């Protein structure tokens, strides 16, 4: 009799374990009930934005995602930088699209932020992935994607080479853009990657049901400037099953306001808000 009970409970344990593994594998990070904290350009309040150092701080302080703005160089290399030009965040000048990677790598990406940080270099997408691998989740923005989809194709190729898309539906990689065309190209290349349509509002955020239905055809969420977000907006978007991620929040009171409104994620430069 004891042997039968032992066999029964052993089989039950195995079945339950398998079910738990399956459920876990199907669950997306984006489905979390917790407010997702997205390190905007890394922990960029504390280190030069988009540098390995900024991303390292974000990882150390347990951000849910590190955000990477992608730009493409003259020789078709992907680098992490927000602006169209290198002027603001390096000691160089010129459009990224007109500069080679070799030229850009010679620029100083730290001194503008703090003189003691001189010598830091602009990071490529590959360098970031090689450094952090699967230790972090990636939230990537395609910037100025007006190059016959070279950026999107190279991005997907790179993510695949580093095996970051094997479980894409789990949300370990999210791609956002202001360009619907860019997002639709990503969807065409890999339809499992969660996509976020960025929106910007000068005043209070408003959106129609038709617009939401349109976005729902290709994206799982909307990224919105935080000051424009109202409770009515969050409820309307959420009722359509679409996520709301707010950018960019660096103080606790605004974070708490947005949390009360029910947003699903917040972009912040401030590592102290991750907690």
PAZAPA-4460 file (N, C-alpha, C; in steps of 0.05 Angstrom, whole numbers, plus 32768, in hexadecimal, padded with zeros to 4 digits):
% residues 275
    n_x    n_y    n_z   ca_x   ca_y   ca_z    c_x    c_y    c_z   seq   type   mol
   8011   7FE8   8000   8000   8000   8000   8011   8019   8000     1      X     A
   8026   8019   8011   8038   8030   8013   8045   8035   7FF8     2      X     A
   804D   801F   7FEB   805A   8021   7FD1   8048   802E   7FBD     3      X     A
   802E   8028   7FBD   801B   8034   7FAB   8018   8052   7FAF     4      X     A
   8016   8059   7FC9   8015   8076   7FD0   802E   8084   7FC6     5      X     A
   8044   8078   7FCA   805E   8084   7FC2   805E   8089   7FA4     6      X     A
   8056   8075   7F95   8055   8077   7F77   8042   808D   7F6F     7      X     A
   802A   808D   7F7C   8015   80A0   7F75   801F   80BD   7F79     8      X     A
   802A   80C2   7F91   8033   80DD   7F97   804C   80E5   7F86     9      X     A
   805C   80D2   7F7F   8073   80D7   7F6E   806A   80E0   7F53    10      X     A
   8056   80D2   7F48   804B   80D9   7F2D   803E   80F5   7F2F    11      X     A
   802E   80F9   7F44   8020   8113   7F48   8035   812A   7F49    12      X     A
   804A   8126   7F58   805F   813A   7F5A   806B   8141   7F3F    13      X     A
   8070   812C   7F2F   807C   8130   7F15   8069   813F   7F02    14      X     A
   804F   8138   7F03   803B   8145   7EF2   8039   8162   7EF9    15      X     A
   8037   8168   7F14   8035   8184   7F1D   804D   8194   7F16    16      X     A
   8065   8188   7F17   807E   8195   7F10   807E   819D   7EF3    17      X     A
   8075   818A   7EE2   8073   8190   7EC5   8060   81A7   7EBF    18      X     A
   8049   81A6   7ECC   8035   81BC   7EC9   8041   81D7   7ED1    19      X     A
   804F   81D7   7EE7   805B   81F0   7EF0   8070   81FB   7EDD    20      X     A
   8080   81E8   7ED1   8094   81F0   7EBE   8087   81FC   7EA5    21      X     A
   8072   81EE   7E9B   8064   81F8   7E84   8057   8213   7E88    22      X     A
   804B   8216   7E9F   803E   8230   7EA6   8053   8246   7EA8    23      X     A
   806A   8240   7EB4   807F   8253   7EB7   808A   825C   7E9C    24      X     A
   808D   8248   7E8A   8099   824D   7E70   8086   825E   7E5E    25      X     A
   806C   825C   7E63   8059   826C   7E53   8055   8288   7E5E    26      X     A
   805D   828D   7E76   8058   82A7   7E83   806B   82BC   7E79    27      X     A
   8061   82D3   7E72   8071   82E9   7E69   8078   82FB   7E80    28      X     A
   8090   8306   7E7F   8099   831A   7E93   8086   8331   7E93    29      X     A
   807B   8338   7E7B   8069   834E   7E79   804E   834A   7E86    30      X     A
   8048   8331   7E8C   802E   832B   7E99   802F   832E   7EB8    31      X     A
   8047   8336   7EC2   804A   8338   7EDE   8037   834D   7EEA    32      X     A
   802C   8346   7F02   801B   8359   7F10   802A   8370   7F1C    33      X     A
   8045   836C   7F1E   8056   8381   7F29   805B   8397   7F14    34      X     A
   8061   83AF   7F1E   8068   83C5   7F0C   8084   83C0   7F02    35      X     A
   8086   83BD   7EE7   80A1   83B8   7EDB   80B1   83D2   7EDC    36      X     A
   80CA   83CF   7EE4   80DD   83E6   7EE4   80F1   83E3   7ECE    37      X     A
   80F0   83F6   7EBC   8101   83F5   7EA3   8117   840A   7EA6    38      X     A
   8130   8400   7EA5   8147   8412   7EA9   814B   8422   7E8F    39      X     A
   8143   843B   7E90   8142   844D   7E78   815F   8455   7E70    40      X     A
   8169   8449   7E5B   8184   844D   7E51   8198   8443   7E66    41      X     A
   818F   842F   7E76   819F   8425   7E8D   8198   8436   7EA5    42      X     A
   81A8   8434   7EBA   81A4   8445   7ED2   81B0   8460   7ECC    43      X     A
   81A3   846F   7EBA   81B0   8486   7EAD   81B0   849F   7EBE    44      X     A
   81A4   849E   7ED6   81A6   84B4   7EE8   81C1   84B2   7EF7    45      X     A
   81CC   849A   7EF7   81E4   8495   7F08   81FD   848F   7EF7    46      X     A
   81FA   848A   7EDD   8211   8484   7ECC   820A   848E   7EB0    47      X     A
   821E   8492   7E9F   8218   849C   7E84   8205   8489   7E75    48      X     A
   81F0   8494   7E6A   81DB   8484   7E5C   81E6   8473   7E47    49      X     A
   81DB   845A   7E45   81E1   8447   7E30   81FD   843B   7E32    50      X     A
   820C   8441   7E47   8226   8434   7E4A   8223   841A   7E59    51      X     A
   8237   8409   7E56   8237   83F0   7E65   8235   83F5   7E83    52      X     A
   8241   840B   7E8C   8240   8412   7EA8   8223   8417   7EB2    53      X     A
   8214   8425   7EA1   81F8   842C   7EA8   81E7   8412   7EA9    54      X     A
   81EC   8400   7E96   81DD   83E7   7E96   81E5   83D5   7EAC    55      X     A
   81FF   83D6   7EB4   8208   83C6   7ECA   81FB   83CE   7EE4    56      X     A
   81F8   83E8   7EE8   81EA   83F2   7F00   81CD   83E9   7F00    57      X     A
   81C0   83E9   7EE9   81A4   83E1   7EE6   81A2   83C3   7EEE    58      X     A
   81B4   83B3   7EE5   81B3   8396   7EEC   81B8   8392   7F09    59      X     A
   81CC   83A0   7F14   81D2   839D   7F31   81BB   83A4   7F42    60      X     A
   81AB   83B8   7F3A   8194   83C1   7F4A   817A   83B4   7F41    61      X     A
   817C   839F   7F30   8166   838D   7F2A   814E   839B   7F1B    62      X     A
   8156   83AB   7F07   8141   83B5   7EF5   8135   839E   7EE6    63      X     A
   811B   83A0   7EDF   810E   838A   7ED0   8118   8389   7EB3    64      X     A
   811E   83A1   7EA8   8128   83A2   7E8D   813D   83B8   7E8B    65      X     A
   8150   83B5   7E78   8161   83CB   7E71   8158   83D4   7E55    66      X     A
   8155   83EF   7E53   814C   83FA   7E39   8164   8402   7E28    67      X     A
   8162   83FB   7E0F   8178   8401   7DFB   816C   8410   7DE4    68      X     A
   8175   8429   7DDF   816D   8437   7DC7   8181   842F   7DB1    69      X     A
   8177   8425   7D9A   8189   841C   7D85   818C   8431   7D6F    70      X     A
   81A5   8434   7D67   81AC   8445   7D50   81BE   8434   7D3E    71      X     A
   81BE   843A   7D24   81CE   842B   7D11   81E4   843E   7D05    72      X     A
   81FD   8434   7D06   8213   8444   7CFC   8214   8443   7CDD    73      X     A
   8227   8452   7CD2   822A   8454   7CB5   8231   8438   7CAA    74      X     A
   8240   8428   7CB9   8247   840D   7CB0   8235   83F8   7CBC    75      X     A
   821C   83FF   7CC1   8207   83EC   7CC9   820D   83DC   7CE2    76      X     A
   8217   83EA   7CF7   821B   83DE   7D11   8206   83EB   7D24    77      X     A
   81FC   83DA   7D36   81E8   83E4   7D49   81F5   83ED   7D63    78      X     A
   81F0   8406   7D6B   81FB   8410   7D84   81E5   841A   7D96    79      X     A
   81EB   841D   7DAF   81D8   8427   7DC3   81DB   8446   7DC6    80      X     A
   81C8   8455   7DBC   81C9   8472   7DBF   81AD   847D   7DB9    81      X     A
   81A5   8491   7DC8   818B   849C   7DC5   8189   84B0   7DAE    82      X     A
   819C   84C2   7DAD   819A   84D8   7D99   81A3   84CF   7D7D    83      X     A
   819A   84DF   7D6A   81A2   84DA   7D4E   81C0   84E1   7D4A    84      X     A
   81CA   84F4   7D5B   81E6   84FC   7D59   81F5   84F4   7D72    85      X     A
   820F   84F3   7D70   8220   84EB   7D87   8226   8503   7D99    86      X     A
   821E   851B   7D92   8228   8533   7D9F   8222   8535   7DBD    87      X     A
   820A   852E   7DC5   8202   8532   7DE1   8211   851F   7DF5    88      X     A
   8215   8506   7DED   821E   84F2   7E00   823B   84E8   7DFA    89      X     A
   8249   84F6   7DE8   8265   84F0   7DE4   8274   850A   7DDF    90      X     A
   828E   8508   7DDB   829F   851F   7DD4   82A1   8523   7DB6    91      X     A
   8290   8515   7DA7   8291   8518   7D8A   827A   8527   7D7F    92      X     A
   8278   8529   7D65   8262   8536   7D57   825A   8526   7D3E    93      X     A
   8241   852A   7D36   8238   851D   7D1D   8222   8509   7D20    94      X     A
   8215   8504   7D0A   81FF   84F0   7D0A   820B   84D4   7D0B    95      X     A
   81FE   84C3   7D1B   8207   84A7   7D1E   8207   8499   7D03    96      X     A
   81F2   849F   7CF3   81EF   8492   7CD9   8205   8499   7CC5    97      X     A
   8215   84AE   7CCC   822A   84B7   7CBB   8246   84B1   7CC6    98      X     A
   8246   84A3   7CDD   8260   849C   7CEA   8263   847D   7CEB    99      X     A
   827B   8474   7CE9   8281   8457   7CEB   8283   844F   7D08   100      X     A
   8280   8435   7D0D   8283   842C   7D29   829F   8431   7D33   101      X     A
   82B3   842D   7D22   82CE   8432   7D2A   82D2   844F   7D34   102      X     A
   82C6   8462   7D26   82C7   847E   7D2E   82B9   8482   7D49   103      X     A
   82A1   8477   7D4B   8291   847B   7D64   829E   846E   7D7C   104      X     A
   82AB   8457   7D79   82B8   844A   7D8F   82D0   8459   7D9A   105      X     A
   82DA   846C   7D8B   82F0   847D   7D95   82E7   8494   7DA6   106      X     A
   82CC   8499   7DA6   82C2   84B0   7DB5   82BF   84A9   7DD2   107      X     A
   82C0   84BE   7DE3   82BC   84BB   7DFF   829E   84BE   7E06   108      X     A
   8293   84A9   7E13   8276   84AA   7E1A   8271   84AE   7E38   109      X     A
   8286   84B6   7E47   8282   84B9   7E63   8287   84D4   7E6F   110      X     A
   829A   84E2   7E62   82A3   84FC   7E6E   828D   8511   7E6F   111      X     A
   827A   8511   7E5C   8264   8524   7E5D   8254   8522   7E76   112      X     A
   8253   8509   7E81   8243   8504   7E98   8252   850A   7EB2   113      X     A
   826B   8502   7EB2   827C   8505   7ECA   8299   8504   7EC0   114      X     A
   82A9   8518   7EC7   82C5   8518   7EBD   82D5   8500   7EC6   115      X     A
   82CD   84F4   7EDC   82DB   84DD   7EE6   82D5   84C4   7ED6   116      X     A
   82C0   84C5   7EC5   82B8   84AE   7EB5   82C2   84B0   7E98   117      X     A
   82D6   84C1   7E94   82E1   84C3   7E78   82ED   84A8   7E70   118      X     A
   82EB   84A2   7E57   82F6   8488   7E4D   82E1   8473   7E47   119      X     A
   82C8   8478   7E4F   82B3   8465   7E49   82AC   8467   7E2B   120      X     A
   82A5   8450   7E20   829F   8450   7E03   8281   844B   7DFE   121      X     A
   8279   8452   7DE6   825E   844C   7DDD   825B   842E   7DDA   122      X     A
   8245   8423   7DE4   8241   8406   7DE3   8232   83FD   7DCA   123      X     A
   823A   83E7   7DBF   822A   83DB   7DA9   8216   83C8   7DB5   124      X     A
   8202   83C1   7DA6   81EE   83AE   7DAF   81FB   8393   7DB6   125      X     A
   820D   838B   7DA5   821B   8371   7DAA   822B   8372   7DC4   126      X     A
   8238   8388   7DCA   8248   838A   7DE2   8236   8388   7DFB   127      X     A
   821E   8394   7DF9   820B   8393   7E10   8202   8377   7E14   128      X     A
   81FA   8369   7DFE   81F1   834E   7E00   8207   833B   7E0A   129      X     A
   821F   833F   7E00   8236   832E   7E08   823B   8332   7E26   130      X     A
   8238   834A   7E30   823D   8350   7E4C   8227   8344   7E5E   131      X     A
   820E   8347   7E57   81F8   8340   7E69   81E9   8326   7E62   132      X     A
   81EB   831E   7E49   81DE   8304   7E41   81C1   8302   7E4A   133      X     A
   81BB   82ED   7E58   81A0   82E8   7E62   819C   82F1   7E7F   134      X     A
   81AF   8300   7E89   81AD   830A   7EA5   819A   8321   7EA7   135      X     A
   8193   832E   7E90   8180   8344   7E90   816B   833F   7E7A   136      X     A
   8156   834F   7E7B   8142   8350   7E66   8146   836A   7E56   137      X     A
   8141   8368   7E3C   8147   837E   7E2B   812E   838C   7E20   138      X     A
   812E   83A7   7E21   8118   83B7   7E18   8124   83CA   7E03   139      X     A
   8121   83C3   7DEA   8131   83D0   7DD4   811F   83E2   7DC3   140      X     A
   8129   83FA   7DBE   811A   840D   7DAC   8129   8410   7D92   141      X     A
   811A   840D   7D7C   8126   8413   7D62   8122   8432   7D5D   142      X     A
   8139   843F   7D5A   8139   845C   7D56   813D   8464   7D39   143      X     A
   812F   8477   7D2F   8132   8481   7D14   8133   846B   7D00   144      X     A
   8120   8459   7D00   8122   8441   7CEE   8119   8448   7CD1   145      X     A
   812A   8456   7CC3   8123   845E   7CA8   8138   8454   7C94   146      X     A
   813F   843B   7C97   8156   8430   7C87   814F   8416   7C79   147      X     A
   8136   8414   7C6F   812E   83FB   7C61   812F   83E3   7C74   148      X     A
   812A   83E7   7C8D   8128   83D2   7CA1   8142   83C4   7CA6   149      X     A
   8159   83D0   7CA0   8173   83C4   7CA6   8176   83C1   7CC5   150      X     A
   816D   83D5   7CD4   8170   83D4   7CF1   8160   83BC   7CFC   151      X     A
   8147   83B9   7CF4   8136   83A4   7CFE   8141   8388   7CF8   152      X     A
   814A   8385   7CDF   8155   836B   7CD7   816F   8364   7CE6   153      X     A
   8180   8378   7CEA   8199   8373   7CF8   8194   836E   7D16   154      X     A
   8180   837D   7D21   8179   8379   7D3D   816F   835C   7D42   155      X     A
   815D   8353   7D32   8153   8337   7D35   8169   8323   7D30   156      X     A
   817A   8328   7D1D   8190   8315   7D17   81A2   8314   7D30   157      X     A
   81A8   832A   7D3C   81BA   832B   7D53   81AD   831D   7D6B   158      X     A
   8194   8322   7D70   8186   8315   7D86   8185   82F7   7D83   159      X     A
   8181   82EE   7D6B   8180   82D1   7D65   819C   82C5   7D69   160      X     A
   81B1   82D3   7D60   81CC   82C8   7D62   81D3   82C3   7D80   161      X     A
   81C9   82D4   7D91   81CE   82D1   7DAE   81B8   82C2   7DBD   162      X     A
   81A7   82B5   7DAD   8192   82A4   7DB8   817F   82B2   7DCC   163      X     A
   8179   82CB   7DC6   8168   82DA   7DD8   814A   82D9   7DD0   164      X     A
   8145   82CC   7DBA   8129   82CA   7DB0   811E   82AE   7DB1   165      X     A
   812B   829C   7DBF   8121   8280   7DC0   8107   827E   7DCF   166      X     A
   8103   8290   7DE2   80EA   8291   7DF1   80DF   82AE   7DF0   167      X     A
   80DD   82B9   7DD8   80D7   82D5   7DD5   80BC   82DD   7DE1   168      X     A
   80A9   82CB   7DE1   808E   82D1   7DEC   808F   82D6   7E0A   169      X     A
   80A4   82CE   7E17   80A6   82D2   7E34   80AD   82EE   7E3C   170      X     A
   80B6   82FE   7E28   80BB   831A   7E2D   80D6   8321   7E36   171      X     A
   80EA   830F   7E32   8105   8316   7E3A   8111   832C   7E28   172      X     A
   8105   832E   7E10   810C   8344   7DFE   80F2   8352   7DF6   173      X     A
   80F1   836D   7DF9   80DA   837D   7DF0   80E5   8392   7DDC   174      X     A
   80D6   8397   7DC7   80DF   83AC   7DB4   80CA   83C1   7DB2   175      X     A
   80D3   83DA   7DB3   80C1   83F1   7DB2   80CA   8404   7D9B   176      X     A
   80B7   8414   7D92   80BE   8429   7D7E   80A7   843C   7D7B   177      X     A
   80AE   8454   7D73   8099   8467   7D6B   808F   8461   7D4F   178      X     A
   809E   8450   7D41   8098   8449   7D25   8088   842F   7D24   179      X     A
   806F   8432   7D1C   805E   841A   7D18   806A   8408   7D02   180      X     A
   8075   8415   7CEE   8081   8406   7CD8   8098   83F4   7CE1   181      X     A
   80A8   83FF   7CF3   80BE   83F0   7CFE   80B4   83D8   7D0E   182      X     A
   80A0   83DD   7D1F   8095   83C7   7D30   8089   83B1   7D1F   183      X     A
   807B   83B9   7D0A   806F   83A5   7CF8   8084   8394   7CEA   184      X     A
   809B   83A1   7CE4   80B0   8392   7CD7   80BC   837D   7CEB   185      X     A
   80BF   8386   7D04   80C8   8373   7D19   80B5   835C   7D1C   186      X     A
   809B   8362   7D1C   8087   834D   7D1E   8088   8339   7D06   187      X     A
   808E   8344   7CEF   8091   8333   7CD7   80A9   8321   7CDA   188      X     A
   80BE   832B   7CE7   80D7   831B   7CEA   80D5   8307   7D00   189      X     A
   80C6   830E   7D15   80C2   82FC   7D2C   80A9   8304   7D3B   190      X     A
   8093   82F6   7D37   8079   82FE   7D42   8075   82F8   7D5F   191      X     A
   8089   82ED   7D6C   8087   82E6   7D89   8091   82FC   7D9B   192      X     A
   80A1   830F   7D90   80AD   8324   7DA1   8097   8338   7DA9   193      X     A
   8094   833E   7DC3   8081   8353   7DCB   808A   836E   7DC1   194      X     A
   8077   837D   7DB6   807D   8397   7DAB   806D   83AD   7DBA   195      X     A
   807A   83C4   7DBC   806D   83DB   7DCA   806D   83F3   7DB7   196      X     A
   8055   83FE   7DB2   8052   8415   7DA1   8056   842F   7DB2   197      X     A
   806B   843E   7DAD   806F   8456   7DBC   805D   846D   7DB2   198      X     A
   8053   847D   7DC5   8042   8493   7DBF   804B   84AB   7DCF   199      X     A
   8048   84C3   7DC5   804F   84DB   7DD4   8038   84EF   7DD2   200      X     A
   8031   84FA   7DE9   801A   850D   7DEB   8024   8527   7DF6   201      X     A
   801B   853D   7DEA   8022   8558   7DF4   8010   855F   7E0C   202      X     A
   7FF8   8554   7E0C   7FE5   855A   7E21   7FDC   853F   7E2E   203      X     A
   7FC3   853D   7E36   7FB8   8525   7E42   7FB7   850F   7E2C   204      X     A
   7FC0   84F7   7E34   7FBF   84E0   7E21   7FA3   84D8   7E1A   205      X     A
   7F9D   84D6   7E01   7F83   84CC   7DF8   7F87   84B9   7DE1   206      X     A
   7F75   84A5   7DDF   7F77   8491   7DCA   7F5B   8485   7DC5   207      X     A
   7F56   8480   7DAC   7F3B   8476   7DA5   7F3B   8457   7DA5   208      X     A
   7F24   844C   7DA6   7F21   842F   7DA5   7F2C   8424   7D8B   209      X     A
   7F28   8432   7D75   7F32   8429   7D5B   7F51   8429   7D5B   210      X     A
   7F5D   843D   7D67   7F7A   843E   7D69   7F85   8427   7D79   211      X     A
   7F77   8421   7D8F   7F80   840A   7DA0   7F7D   83F0   7D92   212      X     A
   7F67   83EC   7D83   7F64   83D4   7D74   7F79   83D1   7D5E   213      X     A
   7F81   83E7   7D53   7F96   83E8   7D3E   7FB1   83DF   7D4B   214      X     A
   7FB8   83EB   7D61   7FD1   83E5   7D6F   7FD1   83C8   7D78   215      X     A
   7FBA   83BE   7D81   7FB8   83A3   7D8B   7FBE   838E   7D76   216      X     A
   7FBE   8396   7D5C   7FC4   8384   7D47   7FE2   837C   7D45   217      X     A
   7FF3   838D   7D51   8010   8387   7D4E   801F   838B   7D69   218      X     A
   8014   8399   7D7C   8023   839F   7D95   8014   8396   7DAD   219      X     A
   8023   8391   7DC3   8016   8389   7DDC   8013   83A0   7DF0   220      X     A
   8020   83B7   7DE9   801E   83CD   7DFB   8024   83E8   7DEE   221      X     A
   8020   83FD   7DFE   8025   8418   7DF6   8038   8425   7E0A   222      X     A
   804C   8433   7E00   805E   8443   7E11   8056   8460   7E0F   223      X     A
   8051   846D   7E26   8046   8488   7E26   8055   849A   7E3A   224      X     A
   8059   84B3   7E32   8066   84C6   7E45   8054   84C9   7E5E   225      X     A
   8061   84C7   7E74   8053   84C3   7E8E   8041   84DA   7E95   226      X     A
   8049   84F3   7E90   8039   850A   7E99   801E   850C   7E8B   227      X     A
   801B   84FE   7E75   8002   84FF   7E66   7FEE   84EA   7E6E   228      X     A
   7FF6   84D7   7E7F   7FE6   84C0   7E85   7FD1   84C6   7E9B   229      X     A
   7FB8   84BE   7E96   7FA2   84C1   7EA9   7F97   84A5   7EAF   230      X     A
   7F86   84A4   7EC4   7F79   848B   7ECB   7F67   8481   7EB4   231      X     A
   7F59   8494   7EA8   7F46   848D   7E92   7F56   8480   7E7B   232      X     A
   7F6D   848B   7E75   7F7D   8481   7E5F   7F86   8464   7E65   233      X     A
   7F91   8460   7E7D   7F9B   8445   7E85   7F84   8431   7E84   234      X     A
   7F6D   8438   7E8E   7F56   8426   7E8E   7F4D   841F   7E72   235      X     A
   7F4C   8433   7E61   7F43   842F   7E45   7F56   841C   7E36   236      X     A
   7F71   8420   7E3A   7F85   8410   7E2C   7F85   83F4   7E38   237      X     A
   7F84   83F2   7E53   7F85   83D8   7E60   7F6D   83C7   7E59   238      X     A
   7F56   83D4   7E56   7F3D   83C5   7E4F   7F3F   83B7   7E34   239      X     A
   7F51   83C0   7E23   7F56   83B4   7E09   7F6C   839F   7E0B   240      X     A
   7F76   8399   7E23   7F8B   8385   7E27   7FA6   838F   7E1F   241      X     A
   7FAA   83A9   7E1E   7FC4   83B5   7E16   7FD2   83C1   7E2E   242      X     A
   7FEC   83BC   7E30   7FFC   83C6   7E46   8002   83E3   7E43   243      X     A
   8007   83F0   7E5A   800F   840D   7E5A   802A   840F   7E69   244      X     A
   803E   8419   7E5B   8058   841E   7E67   805E   843C   7E65   245      X     A
   8066   8447   7E7B   8069   8464   7E7D   8086   846D   7E7D   246      X     A
   808C   8482   7E6E   80A8   848D   7E6D   80A7   84AB   7E73   247      X     A
   80BB   84B7   7E7E   80D1   84AC   7E8E   80CD   84B7   7EAA   248      X     A
   80CE   84A7   7EBF   80C7   84AE   7EDA   80DF   84AC   7EEC   249      X     A
   80E5   84C3   7EFA   80FD   84C3   7F0B   80F7   84CB   7F28   250      X     A
   80DE   84CF   7F2F   80D8   84D5   7F4B   80C2   84C2   7F55   251      X     A
   80C3   84BD   7F6F   80B2   84AA   7F7C   8095   84B1   7F7B   252      X     A
   808E   84CB   7F7E   8072   84D3   7F7E   8065   84CD   7F63   253      X     A
   8073   84D3   7F4D   8067   84CD   7F33   8065   84AF   7F2E   254      X     A
   8079   84A0   7F38   8077   8483   7F35   805F   8478   7F44   255      X     A
   805A   8482   7F5C   8044   8479   7F6B   8029   8481   7F5E   256      X     A
   8028   8498   7F52   8010   84A1   7F44   800A   848E   7F2D   257      X     A
   801E   8487   7F1E   801A   8476   7F07   8013   8459   7F10   258      X     A
   801F   8451   7F25   8018   8436   7F30   7FFB   8435   7F38   259      X     A
   7FF2   844A   7F44   7FD5   844C   7F4C   7FC3   844B   7F34   260      X     A
   7FCC   8457   7F1E   7FBC   8458   7F06   7FBB   843D   7EF8   261      X     A
   7FCE   842B   7EFF   7FCE   8410   7EF4   7FDF   840C   7EDC   262      X     A
   7FF4   841D   7ED8   8007   8418   7EC2   8016   83FE   7EC7   263      X     A
   8020   83F2   7EB3   802D   83D8   7EB5   804C   83D9   7EB7   264      X     A
   8057   83F0   7EAE   8074   83F2   7EAF   807C   8410   7EAF   265      X     A
   8094   8415   7EBA   809E   8430   7EBB   80BB   8431   7EB2   266      X     A
   80C2   8444   7EA1   80DD   8449   7E99   80E9   845D   7EAD   267      X     A
   8100   8458   7EB8   810D   846B   7ECA   812B   846B   7EC7   268      X     A
   8137   8482   7ECB   8154   8485   7ECC   815F   847E   7EE7   269      X     A
   814D   847E   7EFB   8154   847D   7F17   8154   8461   7F23   270      X     A
   816B   8456   7F28   816D   843A   7F32   8160   8437   7F4E   271      X     A
   815D   844D   7F5D   8151   844C   7F77   8133   8446   7F76   272      X     A
   8127   844A   7F5F   810A   8445   7F5C   8104   8428   7F56   273      X     A
   8118   8418   7F4E   8114   83FC   7F47   8107   83ED   7F5F   274      X     A
   810F   83F6   7F77   8106   83E8   7F8F   80EA   83F0   7F97   275      X     A
***
